[in-house]
Amino acid sequence: MAFYAELGHAPIDQAEQVLTRWWCEAEMDADPDQDRIIAAARAGTLATGTMANVIRLRGERGGELPGE
C-alpha cells in the first residue's frame, strides 16, 4: 500500500523515480544475499555505483527496468 500511496502522491515528473526506487527494493528483497548486502552497507564496505552503471550492466545481461 505504501507504494501506491507514494506513487499516487508523486508529481507526474517524479513517477519514474518512484517506480525505479520501488523496483530496486523489490529486487533487493528477492536477493538471496540480502543479509550479506545489508551487513556490508551498515559496515560501510558495500561497493557502490551509479544508477547509469546498474542500467548498463542490466542491459548487457539482458534485463529490463520498469518502463522499458
C-alpha positions in Angstrom: 0.0 0.0 0.0 2.9 2.4 0.7 4.0 2.0 -3.0 0.5 3.1 -4.3 0.4 5.9 -1.8 3.8 7.2 -2.8 3.1 6.8 -6.5 -0.3 8.4 -6.2 1.1 11.5 -4.4 4.2 11.9 -6.6 4.1 14.7 -9.2 4.0 13.2 -12.7 7.6 14.2 -13.4 8.7 12.1 -10.4 6.7 9.0 -11.2 9.6 7.2 -12.9 11.9 7.9 -9.9 9.3 6.3 -7.6 8.9 3.3 -9.8 12.7 2.8 -10.1 13.2 3.0 -6.3 10.4 0.5 -5.6 11.7 -1.8 -8.3 15.2 -1.7 -6.7 13.7 -2.5 -3.3 11.7 -5.4 -4.8 14.9 -6.8 -6.4 16.8 -6.4 -3.1 14.0 -8.2 -1.2 14.3 -11.2 -3.7 18.1 -11.4 -3.4 19.4 -14.4 -1.5 22.4 -12.4 -0.5 20.2 -9.7 1.1 21.6 -10.2 4.7 25.2 -10.0 3.5 24.5 -6.9 1.4 22.7 -5.2 4.3 25.5 -6.0 6.7 28.1 -4.6 4.2 26.0 -1.4 3.8 25.8 -0.9 7.5 29.5 -1.5 7.9 30.3 1.0 5.1 32.0 -1.7 3.0 29.4 -2.2 0.3 30.6 -1.5 -3.2 28.6 1.3 -4.7 27.9 2.6 -8.2 25.8 4.9 -10.2 22.3 4.1 -11.5 23.7 4.5 -15.0 26.1 1.6 -14.4 23.3 -0.5 -13.0 21.2 0.2 -16.1 24.1 -0.5 -18.4 25.1 -3.8 -16.7 21.5 -4.9 -16.5 21.1 -4.2 -20.3 24.3 -6.2 -21.0 22.9 -9.1 -19.1 19.5 -9.0 -21.0 17.5 -7.5 -18.1 15.0 -4.7 -18.3 14.0 -1.9 -16.0 10.4 -0.8 -15.4 9.1 1.2 -18.3 11.4 -0.3 -20.8 
